[in-house]
Amino acid sequence: MLYWLLFVKLQHYVAPFRIFRYVTFRTAFASLTALFTALIVGPLVINRLRDFQIGQYIREEGPKAHQKKAGTPTMGGLLIVIAIVVPTLLWADLGNRFVWIAVFSTCAFAAIGFTDDYTKVTRRRNLGLTGRAKLGLQIATSIVIASMLIAMQAYNLYSTKLIVPFLKQFHPDLVMSTLEKYPHIWPLAFLPFIAFVAFVIVGASNAVNLTDGLDGLAIGCTVIAAGALAVLTYVSGHATFATYLELQRMPQVAELTIFCGAMVGASIGFLWYNAHPAEVFMGDVGSLALGGAIGTVAVIIKQELLLPFIGGVFVIEAVSVILQVGSYKLRKKRIFKMAPLHHHFELMGWSESKIIVRFWIASLIFALFALTTLKLR
């Protein structure tokens, strides 16, 4: 919106406004806009949640120290979504289709989370949507996103080829490889790609959701992951950097740098109120939206296989739950004292603040490693 006004319309009359054509400049402005939006709107949202008595319900089988958090306003993820979407619409080129896909993903997953949180509040217990209902809605949203990307492939704006870390000459195409094997069932050739996209986005969304168990843990890791994605998005859309790093150049994805910058700013702003002891929790409306946004950006810039490193802590938390559930069902024994993993360390006697900071450090190490793989190819 402001990009259209200041650059497209006014650059011919006010020469300094030409600076708004630079993605880096608008990313910085989007980050600052998101940060101040979260800081300014935060108290209003928190007070309104208190007025509506929208408080968090703590499960009884969790660490006893968490019982004192009962009643803390939840659904603060609404603040995060506002602080991401508004700056994106202000500073990004709204003629870019990738921007709209990212915004759609964020809002759609936020809607799923909102429904889940609202159900918990109305039932006054820590049970919202059923697992099947939530998963079904997430998969349906991911299928819509995958369909959008397939449609963009027809205009040579997107590719279904994968970028494999450390293997610069190996680029498997999920669509063409199937089509070559089974040309007589070409309508089904897109199914592997759709399934892969759904797995990545739904997995990322739920991984962030599982990590959101301690004050500031998930949002702090999101700041780091979104920052890494901003770098990857920028180099993927930059002709010189993409060529030097032997990446698949996608000029259109450069605008997503602004979206990622807004995610960084919004997350830092929310962390101001979510830091221990938290004044507000993001709830599913925030965690599902952030995870969906991270997964969608990774799919768009073709860094799906690098996502486990970009969001390393998220992946570890999700895997700990899978291992715990699998072990108990198969052997009737638990691997961890409690899952997700951060609860295991709590029950070992680690303080909440120590767990949070150490997980942030681990997240930073994972993100830095992910960025180094760009050259180690």
C-alpha positions as CSV (number, residue, x, y, z in Angstrom):
1,M,0.0,0.0,0.0
2,L,2.7,2.5,1.0
3,Y,5.0,0.9,-1.5
4,W,2.4,1.7,-4.2
5,L,1.9,5.2,-3.0
6,L,5.5,6.3,-2.2
7,F,7.3,4.5,-5.0
8,V,5.0,3.7,-7.9
9,K,3.0,7.0,-7.7
10,L,5.2,9.6,-6.1
11,Q,8.8,8.7,-7.1
12,H,8.6,10.8,-10.3
13,Y,7.8,13.9,-8.2
14,V,9.9,13.2,-5.1
15,A,13.2,11.7,-6.1
16,P,14.2,10.4,-2.6
17,F,11.1,8.1,-2.6
18,R,13.0,5.9,-5.1
19,I,14.7,4.4,-2.1
20,F,11.4,2.5,-1.5
21,R,12.1,0.2,-4.5
22,Y,14.9,-1.5,-2.5
23,V,13.7,-4.7,-0.7
24,T,16.2,-4.3,2.1
25,F,14.9,-0.8,2.9
26,R,11.3,-1.8,3.0
27,T,12.2,-4.9,5.0
28,A,13.7,-2.7,7.7
29,F,10.6,-0.5,7.7
30,A,8.3,-3.5,7.9
31,S,10.3,-5.0,10.8
32,L,10.1,-1.7,12.7
33,T,6.4,-1.2,11.9
34,A,5.7,-4.7,13.1
35,L,7.7,-4.2,16.3
36,F,6.0,-0.9,17.2
37,T,2.6,-2.3,16.2
38,A,3.0,-5.1,18.7
39,L,4.4,-2.9,21.4
40,I,1.6,-0.3,21.1
41,V,-1.3,-2.6,20.4
42,G,-0.2,-5.2,22.9
43,P,-1.6,-3.6,26.1
44,L,-5.0,-3.0,24.3
45,V,-5.2,-6.7,23.2
46,I,-4.1,-8.0,26.6
47,N,-6.6,-5.8,28.5
48,R,-9.4,-6.8,26.1
49,L,-8.6,-10.5,26.6
50,R,-8.8,-10.0,30.4
51,D,-12.1,-8.2,30.0
52,F,-13.5,-11.2,28.1
53,Q,-11.9,-13.5,30.7
54,I,-10.0,-15.4,28.1
55,G,-7.5,-17.2,30.3
56,Q,-5.3,-20.2,29.8
57,Y,-6.3,-23.5,31.2
58,I,-3.4,-25.6,32.4
59,R,-3.4,-29.4,32.1
60,E,-3.2,-31.1,35.5
61,E,-0.6,-33.7,34.5
62,G,2.0,-31.1,33.6
63,P,4.7,-29.6,35.9
64,K,3.0,-28.3,39.1
65,A,4.9,-24.9,38.7
66,H,2.6,-24.2,35.7
67,Q,-0.6,-24.2,37.7
68,K,0.1,-20.7,38.9
69,K,-0.1,-19.6,35.2
70,A,-3.7,-20.5,35.0
71,G,-5.9,-17.6,34.1
72,T,-3.1,-15.8,32.2
73,P,-4.7,-14.2,29.0
74,T,-4.3,-16.5,26.0
75,M,-5.1,-16.0,22.3
76,G,-2.4,-13.3,22.2
77,G,-1.4,-14.7,18.8
78,L,-4.0,-12.3,17.4
79,L,-1.5,-9.6,18.2
80,I,1.2,-11.4,16.3
81,V,-1.0,-11.9,13.2
82,I,-2.0,-8.3,13.2
83,A,1.6,-7.2,13.6
84,I,2.7,-9.4,10.7
85,V,-0.1,-8.8,8.2
86,V,-0.5,-5.1,8.5
87,P,3.2,-4.1,7.9
88,T,3.3,-6.7,5.0
89,L,0.4,-5.0,3.3
90,L,1.9,-1.6,3.9
91,W,5.4,-2.2,2.6
92,A,5.3,-5.2,0.2
93,D,4.4,-5.1,-3.5
94,L,0.8,-6.3,-3.4
95,G,1.0,-7.3,-7.0
96,N,3.3,-10.1,-5.9
97,R,1.4,-13.4,-5.7
98,F,3.8,-15.0,-3.2
99,V,3.1,-12.3,-0.7
100,W,-0.6,-13.1,-0.8
101,I,0.1,-16.8,-0.5
102,A,2.1,-16.2,2.7
103,V,-0.6,-13.8,4.1
104,F,-3.3,-16.4,3.3
105,S,-1.4,-19.2,5.0
106,T,-0.8,-17.0,8.1
107,C,-4.5,-16.0,8.4
108,A,-5.9,-19.5,7.5
109,F,-3.8,-21.2,10.2
110,A,-4.6,-18.4,12.6
111,A,-8.3,-19.1,12.0
112,I,-7.8,-22.8,12.8
113,G,-5.9,-21.9,16.0
114,F,-8.5,-19.3,16.9
115,T,-11.3,-21.9,16.6
116,D,-9.3,-24.3,18.8
117,D,-8.6,-21.6,21.4
118,Y,-12.2,-20.3,21.5
119,T,-13.5,-23.8,21.9
120,K,-11.1,-24.3,24.9
121,V,-12.3,-21.0,26.5
122,T,-16.0,-21.8,26.0
123,R,-15.6,-25.3,27.4
124,R,-13.4,-24.0,30.2
125,R,-10.9,-26.8,29.9
126,N,-7.6,-27.5,28.0
127,L,-9.4,-29.3,25.2
128,G,-10.3,-27.6,22.0
129,L,-10.9,-29.1,18.6
130,T,-10.4,-32.8,18.2
131,G,-7.1,-33.9,16.9
132,R,-8.7,-35.2,13.7
133,A,-10.6,-32.0,13.1
134,K,-7.6,-29.8,13.6
135,L,-5.3,-31.9,11.4
136,G,-8.0,-32.1,8.7
137,L,-8.3,-28.3,8.6
138,Q,-4.5,-27.9,8.4
139,I,-4.2,-30.5,5.6
140,A,-7.0,-28.8,3.7
141,T,-5.3,-25.4,4.0
142,S,-2.0,-26.9,2.9
143,I,-3.6,-28.5,-0.2
144,V,-5.0,-25.1,-1.2
145,I,-1.5,-23.6,-0.9
146,A,0.0,-26.4,-2.9
147,S,-2.6,-25.9,-5.6
148,M,-1.8,-22.2,-5.8
149,L,1.9,-23.0,-6.3
150,I,1.1,-25.5,-9.0
151,A,-1.0,-22.9,-10.8
152,M,2.0,-20.5,-10.6
153,Q,4.2,-23.1,-12.1
154,A,2.2,-22.8,-15.3
155,Y,3.5,-19.2,-15.6
156,N,7.1,-20.2,-14.8
157,L,6.9,-18.3,-11.5
158,Y,7.5,-21.5,-9.4
159,S,9.2,-24.9,-9.8
160,T,8.4,-28.2,-8.2
161,K,12.1,-29.2,-8.2
162,L,13.7,-29.7,-4.8
163,I,17.0,-28.1,-3.6
164,V,18.9,-30.7,-1.7
165,P,21.5,-29.4,0.9
166,F,25.1,-30.4,0.0
167,L,24.1,-31.8,-3.4
168,K,24.1,-28.9,-5.9
169,Q,23.6,-31.1,-9.0
170,F,20.7,-33.1,-7.6
171,H,17.3,-31.5,-8.1
172,P,14.5,-34.1,-8.1
173,D,11.2,-32.9,-9.5
174,L,8.3,-34.3,-7.6
175,V,5.9,-33.7,-10.5
176,M,7.9,-34.6,-13.6
177,S,9.5,-37.7,-12.1
178,T,6.0,-39.1,-11.5
179,L,4.8,-38.0,-14.9
180,E,7.6,-39.7,-16.7
181,K,6.9,-43.0,-14.9
182,Y,3.2,-42.9,-15.3
183,P,2.3,-40.6,-18.2
184,H,-1.2,-42.3,-18.6
185,I,-2.3,-41.0,-15.2
186,W,-1.0,-37.4,-15.5
187,P,-3.7,-35.9,-13.4
188,L,-2.3,-37.8,-10.4
189,A,1.3,-36.6,-11.1
190,F,0.8,-33.7,-8.7
191,L,-0.2,-35.8,-5.8
192,P,3.4,-36.4,-4.5
193,F,4.1,-32.7,-4.6
194,I,0.8,-31.8,-2.8
195,A,1.5,-34.5,-0.2
196,F,5.0,-33.2,0.4
197,V,3.8,-29.6,0.7
198,A,1.1,-30.6,3.2
199,F,3.6,-32.6,5.2
200,V,6.1,-29.7,5.4
201,I,3.5,-27.0,6.3
202,V,1.4,-29.1,8.7
203,G,4.5,-30.4,10.3
204,A,6.0,-26.9,10.8
205,S,2.7,-25.6,12.2
206,N,2.3,-28.4,14.7
207,A,6.0,-28.3,15.7
208,V,5.8,-24.6,16.7
209,N,2.5,-25.5,18.5
210,L,4.2,-28.2,20.6
211,T,7.2,-25.9,21.4
212,D,4.8,-23.3,22.8
213,G,4.9,-24.5,26.4
214,L,7.2,-22.1,28.3
215,D,7.2,-18.3,28.5
216,G,8.9,-16.9,25.5
217,L,10.3,-20.3,24.2
218,A,8.4,-20.6,20.9
219,I,8.4,-16.9,20.1
220,G,12.1,-16.5,20.7
221,C,12.9,-19.5,18.5
222,T,10.6,-17.9,15.9
223,V,12.6,-14.7,15.8
224,I,15.7,-16.7,14.9
225,A,14.0,-19.0,12.4
226,A,12.2,-16.0,10.7
227,G,15.5,-14.1,10.5
228,A,17.2,-17.1,8.8
229,L,14.3,-17.3,6.4
230,A,14.6,-13.6,5.6
231,V,18.3,-14.1,4.6
232,L,17.4,-17.2,2.5
233,T,14.5,-15.4,0.8
234,Y,16.6,-12.4,-0.1
235,V,19.5,-14.4,-1.6
236,S,17.0,-16.6,-3.5
237,G,15.6,-13.5,-5.2
238,H,18.9,-11.7,-5.8
239,A,20.5,-12.3,-9.2
240,T,24.1,-12.0,-8.0
241,F,23.8,-14.0,-4.7
242,A,21.6,-16.7,-6.3
243,T,24.1,-17.3,-9.1
244,Y,27.1,-17.2,-6.7
245,L,25.5,-19.7,-4.3
246,E,24.1,-21.8,-7.2
247,L,20.6,-21.4,-6.0
248,Q,17.5,-21.6,-8.1
249,R,16.9,-17.9,-8.7
250,M,13.3,-16.8,-8.2
251,P,13.0,-13.0,-8.6
252,Q,9.4,-12.9,-7.3
253,V,10.3,-14.3,-3.9
254,A,12.4,-11.3,-3.0
255,E,9.2,-9.6,-1.8
256,L,8.8,-12.3,0.8
257,T,11.8,-10.9,2.6
258,I,9.5,-8.1,3.7
259,F,7.0,-10.7,5.1
260,C,9.8,-12.5,7.0
261,G,11.1,-9.1,8.3
262,A,7.6,-8.3,9.6
263,M,7.5,-11.8,11.3
264,V,10.8,-11.0,13.0
265,G,9.6,-7.6,14.2
266,A,6.2,-8.9,15.3
267,S,7.8,-11.8,17.2
268,I,10.2,-9.5,19.1
269,G,7.3,-7.2,20.0
270,F,5.3,-10.1,21.3
271,L,8.3,-11.4,23.2
272,W,8.2,-8.1,25.2
273,Y,4.9,-9.3,26.8
274,N,5.5,-13.0,26.6
275,A,8.9,-13.1,28.3
276,H,9.0,-14.9,31.7
277,P,6.8,-14.3,33.6
278,A,4.4,-14.0,30.7
279,E,1.7,-11.4,30.6
280,V,0.0,-13.2,27.7
281,F,0.2,-16.5,25.9
282,M,0.0,-16.7,22.1
283,G,-2.3,-19.7,22.1
284,D,-2.9,-21.9,19.1
285,V,-4.0,-18.9,17.1
286,G,-0.4,-17.7,17.3
287,S,1.6,-20.9,17.2
288,L,-0.3,-22.5,14.3
289,A,-0.1,-19.2,12.3
290,L,3.6,-18.8,12.9
291,G,4.3,-22.5,12.0
292,G,2.2,-22.3,8.9
293,A,3.9,-19.1,7.8
294,I,7.4,-20.6,8.4
295,G,6.5,-23.8,6.5
296,T,4.9,-21.9,3.6
297,V,7.9,-19.6,3.1
298,A,10.2,-22.6,3.2
299,V,8.1,-24.3,0.5
300,I,8.0,-21.2,-1.7
301,I,11.8,-20.5,-1.6
302,K,12.5,-24.2,-2.2
303,Q,14.2,-24.7,1.2
304,E,11.9,-27.4,2.5
305,L,14.8,-29.9,3.2
306,L,16.7,-27.2,5.0
307,L,13.7,-26.4,7.3
308,P,14.7,-29.0,9.9
309,F,17.8,-27.0,10.5
310,I,16.2,-23.6,10.3
311,G,13.7,-24.6,12.9
312,G,15.9,-27.2,14.7
313,V,14.4,-26.7,18.1
314,F,10.9,-27.0,16.7
315,V,11.8,-30.3,15.1
316,I,13.4,-31.7,18.2
317,E,10.3,-30.9,20.3
318,A,8.0,-32.5,17.8
319,V,10.3,-35.6,17.5
320,S,10.4,-36.0,21.3
321,V,6.6,-36.2,21.3
322,I,6.5,-38.8,18.5
323,L,9.1,-40.9,20.2
324,Q,7.4,-40.7,23.5
325,V,4.0,-41.7,22.1
326,G,5.5,-44.4,20.0
327,S,7.5,-45.9,22.8
328,Y,4.6,-45.9,25.2
329,K,2.3,-47.6,22.7
330,L,4.8,-50.2,21.6
331,R,6.7,-50.9,24.9
332,K,4.5,-49.3,27.5
333,K,7.6,-47.4,28.6
334,R,8.4,-43.7,28.4
335,I,11.7,-42.3,27.0
336,F,11.4,-38.9,28.6
337,K,9.9,-37.9,32.0
338,M,7.4,-35.9,30.0
339,A,7.0,-34.6,26.4
340,P,7.6,-32.2,24.7
341,L,11.3,-32.1,25.6
342,H,11.2,-28.8,27.5
343,H,9.0,-30.4,30.1
344,H,11.5,-33.3,30.5
345,F,14.1,-30.8,31.5
346,E,11.7,-29.0,33.8
347,L,11.1,-32.3,35.7
348,M,14.9,-32.8,35.8
349,G,15.0,-29.7,37.9
350,W,16.1,-27.1,35.4
351,S,14.6,-23.6,35.9
352,E,12.2,-22.3,33.3
353,S,14.5,-19.4,32.4
354,K,17.5,-21.7,31.9
355,I,15.6,-24.0,29.6
356,I,14.3,-21.1,27.5
357,V,17.7,-19.4,27.1
358,R,19.5,-22.7,26.3
359,F,16.9,-23.6,23.7
360,W,17.3,-20.2,22.1
361,I,21.0,-20.8,21.9
362,A,20.4,-24.2,20.3
363,S,18.0,-22.5,17.9
364,L,20.6,-19.9,16.9
365,I,23.2,-22.6,16.3
366,F,20.8,-24.6,14.1
367,A,19.9,-21.4,12.1
368,L,23.6,-20.5,11.6
369,F,24.3,-24.0,10.4
370,A,21.5,-23.8,8.0
371,L,22.9,-20.6,6.5
372,T,26.4,-22.1,6.2
373,T,25.0,-24.9,4.0
374,L,24.4,-22.4,1.3
375,K,28.1,-22.4,0.5
376,L,28.7,-26.0,1.5
377,R,27.2,-27.4,-1.7
